[in-house]
Amino acid sequence: MNKLLIVGTVAFDAIETPFGKTDKILGGAGTYIGLSASFFNLQSAIVSVVGDDFPQEYLDLLTARNIDISGLEIVKGGKTFFWSGLYHNDLNSRDTLATELNVLADFQPKVPQNFKDADVVMLGNLHPLVQSSVLDQMEVKPKLVVLDTMNFWMDCALPELLDVMKRIDVITINDEEARQLSGEYSLVKAAAKIHTMGPKYVVIKKGEHGALLFHNGEVFFAPALPLEEVFDPTGAGDTFAGGFTGFITQSENVSFENMKNAVIYGSNLASFCVEKFGTERMLALDKKEVVSRLQQFKSLTQFDIQL
């Protein structure tokens, strides 16, 4: 089985949307990526850090999905990273109410020995120096390195972000971040400029409006599935990344044509994530539902144009 190495936060979230609110629940980019990737035939490992306040039942949830957690450091006496957010009525904008870095402030990632030859590396949204240090530990050059980042790092660690971008193959960001990073309003121009910074492929996520994949002047667009219920968009982008990298790891094919499939698989899994709070929907999801919704994606996107 091929190996996927995931680097990202494992955390507590407290979320409020127009549909309700939660107390501290399981969250973090690494968690969402790992749960999403677990729907594919592969070996995966999460590199992250938590405090000893992190419940054993959450660790068991990850291992039950065949996710290797030997790279998940547990700091004695430490507190786990915590984020709290309030979503507005459109669910596209949110206010961060609290960010407590806790053990994440001093996080030094340690890649497990048996994943230093991982086929695909997914660098979740973390400080660019942390992302770089993971690549430094790889003993075999990965077939594909995917990086997620956000406007916060563009504001406070841009030189470090530009450095790590030279070492990756794919960047996944949202439309607002693509515009900030490139200084271009047109997403086509933004992607072209971001290509010059290192990534061969640029994935621009547009939330409920789907995702765009750019490569060498070629463009592919995948719609988001229109959903009756959207409760909580937290983790949707990370779930997309887990589906995208999970499909590529399983298929061993890093071509542009195959990445089109990966974008659809990522969008498909993300469409489940938003139906409940936090990780609740992903934990209850089964493969039959995934396949059934893929059929919906197919009928939504495929038709013969009469010329």
Disulfide bonds with the S-S distance in Angstrom:
none
